[in-house]
Amino acid sequence: MKLPGQEESDISSASENVPTGELDSGPGSGLSPDGPLDTDSRELEVPKDPPLFIQLNELLGWPHAPEWKETGRWVLFEEKLEVGAGRWSTPHVPTVALPSLQKLRSLLAKGLVLLDCPALSLQELTEQVTRVESLSPELRGKLKALLLQRPQHLIQTPCTGPCWGSAHPREASQEEEAPLKEQHQNPLRQKFAAGAEAGAVLAGQLGFLEQPLGVFVRLRDPVVLGPLIEVPLPSRFFCLLLGPPTLGRGYHEMGRAVAILLSDLQFQWRVRRASSLHDLLAALDAFLEEVTVLPPGRWDPTARIPPPKCLPSEHKRLPSQLRVAKGPSVRRRTPAEDRHGRRQHAANPELRRTGRLFGGLVQDVRRKASWYPSDFLDALHPQCFSAVLYIYLATITNAITFGGLLGEATDGAQGVLESFLGTAVTGAAFCLMAGQPLTILSSTGPVLVFERLLFSFSRDHSLDYLPFRLWVGIWVAIFCLVLVATEASVLVRYFTRFTEEGFCALISLIFIYDAVAKMLTLTHAYPIQRPGSPTYGCLCQYPDPGGNESQWTSTNPKDRDDILSMDLGLVNASLLPPPECAQRGGHPRGPGCHTVPDIAFFSILLFLTSFLFAMALKHVKTSRFFPSVVRKMLGDFSSVLAILLGCGLDAFLGLATPKLMVPREFKPTLPGRGWLVSPFGANPWWLSVAAALPALLLSILIFMDQQITGVILNRAEYRLRKGAGFHLDLFCVAVLMPFTSALGLPWYVSATVISLAHMDSLRRESRACAPGEAPSFLGIREQRLTGLAVFILTGISIFLAPILKFIPMPLLYGIFLYMGVTAISSIQFTKRVQLLLIPAKHQPDLLFLRHVPLSRVHLFTAIQLACLGLLWIIKSTPAAIIFPIMLLGLVGVRKALEWVFSPQELLWLDELMPEKERSIPEKGVEPEYSFSGNDSEDSELMYQPKAPEINISVN
């Protein structure tokens, strides 16, 4: 865009006067496009420009009582003074009218420009800016006195609320140029990093001026200009825009235009290095080259545009001269990165085959050994203490939920006690030895499904379950060690989003189906009938002579419901009615008595309460209610709070709902067995060899479950400095497998959700950020101590058995349903399924819909749905035990999709496989240019997030 009088040569002049040594400093703050931890910035030691705070002081009240009043402020985004409300507006993207920029350019071209002004105080600065030839000595004196008046600032302190600093404007003397007390108490100071500078813009109408006055000053050394700025920061820039009264708010808008220019990192970079008026105007012209014009009548000028979630990369905006000069210092995406800036698996040194037996394991050990001391020293930070509490509650919630469900799946062969003990021992050992100590070992949905299938197989064939399971665990350890020796972990490069989504969707549907099926089973056991029905009966709770609580069930037919009451976890069931149970109206009714319909009704109530309450708290996290800290706490602890609410409701109403089965002593849940499992039991000897077949299937499942979690946790966008350890992690899981099998404890692998929550609690972010700007993601605090402390506390929690027995089972079913719903709703596959039902004109503006035809998106989704349906059918048949092989088959299906979809379509809908990554020319050309070379496409990628969005709840 060209303004009247603008010359072509002005555009390039901004870089003509820049010293060669300054070209590498980059625009703005000098930050790399990917944040503070960018490798290129560290290697080049790029000098950084300090952040700039801009304030607009407007002259109001002329001619009666002129005074300066702060009406706007900028760092990256604009905040306007809400005069009537007496507060600052929310930060928003600033907009400016084109005529204001035109008038500003003309005024600066004719005005006074002082670069590297030597002024050291506000008095000296006013002496410099009033030396204008058009002003008489009398007008200079008036203008100087006006500029020395103290402005009014609206300072919102946390204790006293809004406060107008300098309520009675008066001229500041030489001794009164020190910052005011209100300025030092301004909480806005905390938003600025050390070395931040300020820029003051003064604008308004002045009756004694006959022609406009424009002054732009860049101080040689930044200096604190007394009470001029609301925050006592040293000022680098000063701009004065005054003129005779005119219609409208022309000078106010020109003042806003200067502030908007100074808040732009590119313009600021050029102005800091400008050596003449020519350079200043060239910087303004370069800004106009990137301006987007909104047509009048097509938008509301009073609307405030909220800040974007992600700002564009500053390197994308470099002028062509600087790009050539910077050369290799400008970071390009390598062929190993996709168009979203994510580094593909092939770039990880952990996923390169060495060709030696156990070569990958040896490299992992050597790599992690050098970091081992720092893995404990880095935990000496207050953030780690809060992370321990957070993940501890998540871990015991998971142990209670899966322990209760595992007890039902195995008819009490395993239970909550085994779940707590196994989680504590294996988790602590894994944190001490693993390659990625941020991983949290836990029971997972896929392994729980396999446990249920293995128990059903043993029961149907009259096999002793725990001895058979012991040999399966031994064989799994052997197979996993073989996988470690042959460096099979490098195959995770082929686990693209297609495989991860199919795996996640299947497990989520299993969670949802099992939760609903359990509740339907309970309602069939205790159907809701009218009074007088043959199945209408009573369940009583009363203390026996020994002080223990006993329960008695009386229904018709009697035997059936007595058995059901015990199957549903009602411990100490007695078939003898208590004397307190009085007959009222033909039905047992007395203290502690509940009719069978009450049990079904209240069980459904608890089931729905836990699910809906957890879902509501999860959505609170992304709502506008409550402060951000409260929202985060409610969202992250949704499962814990839902369990506490359900238990409180159950205890308050005195309900006789089925409860969690927990041993009263420290002994196995299954009566009559010791801690060590007999190798054979009642099984024949050859079963120890035959166990290799189901062990092979479980090995595939554990390999996929463990490594898919590892791939997710070790993505490059999480900026982990100490590297991954795929081979070492799988080795640790293999070593722990015989131990858990011999003690009859659950099998454990990496839990994706809790591990991501662990990383979320340890994420490092920049403290100083502009209002409206999201904190910069700095990485993860990598250490071993938080996980170790969590599992030690989990082991101590074994003695909570007397409390855990009060947890209703329908409550855990509701949490199980919540886990399934939240997991399946978080994947892109769900969004694409929803697109099948949404007309094209109402579909959301998803990025892949801009580059892939809708019919091809639907075809990709239909193939995923077909694979998911096939997996579900196999799971529901007697051949369900082979479903791990079918999960592995998803990798083959994804490979076959390369014959159906183009690489560009797969790049937007999924990820490229290693062979396709190598086929991209390695010439520094970005992948998108290989396919389309579209500038508009590149502009979209400017706004793609460069930091991970870890936004999950503890499930």
RAPEHU-V699956 format. One line per field, one symbol per residue. burial: 1 if it has 16 or more other C-alpha atoms within 10 Angstrom, else 0. Layout:
# RAPEHU-V699956
burial: ???
This chain:
# RAPEHU-V699956
burial: 0000000001111110000000111111111111111001100001001111111111110000011111111111111110000011011111100001101110111011111110100110110111000010000100110111111111110000001011001001000010110110010110010001111111111100100111111111011111111111111111111110100001111111111111111111111111101011111111110000000000000000001000011110110001100100111011111110111111110111000001111011101100010010001000011011011111111111111111111101111111111111111111111111111111111111111111110100001111111111111111111111111111011111111111111111111101110110011011110000001111111100000001111110000011001101111011001100100000111101111111111111111111111110110110000000001111111111111011100100001111111110000110000000111100000001001101111111111111111110111111110111111111111111111111111111111111111111111100011111110111111111111111111110010010011111111111111111111100101001101100000000000000010000100110011011001100100001111111110110010000000011111111111100100100000111000000001000110111100001111
